[in-house]
Amino acid sequence: MNPGFGSPDNDKVWLDPDIYYVCRRCTACCRWPGDVRLGEEEIPRIAAYLAMTEEDFIQCFTRLRTDRKGLSLLEKENHECVMLENGGCRIHEVKPSQCAGFPNRWNFEGWRNVCEAVPVPMAEALAKGLVQKQGSKES
């Protein structure tokens, strides 16, 4: 893997263009402390999914990011994402792009020690339809 860990805002570049990591939904990334950045376009989608108004969603489930440049999902006292429930993501179908990008577009030091994602050669992942062409967002 490239020496850098990418940025949670990265939606254009693969950290390792030869490997695609298939998520096993182990929730390790959901339990890592830090911001889960929300783009402005993600708020209405998540609020609608939760059958809430945008204002209620923002009041109940977000906070100001540590860099004060936007909103983040809340985290529980144990650092789990507020959307992690019963071993899964409450909003998986509409999860933020930061969540969808892990670990292929961003990750953190030591992520391989806790994450169960399975490495697949990129050519195989493309052939099997696990990922779209490079530069596009995966879900």
Buried (B, 14 or more C-beta within 10 A) or exposed (E): BEEEBBEBBBBEBBBBEEBBBBBEEEBBBBBBEBBBBBBEEBBEBBBEBBEBEEEEBBEEBBEEBEEEEBBBBEBEEEEBBBBBEEEEBBBEEBBBBBBBBBBBBBBBEEBBEEBEBEBBEBEEBBEEEBBEEEEEEBE
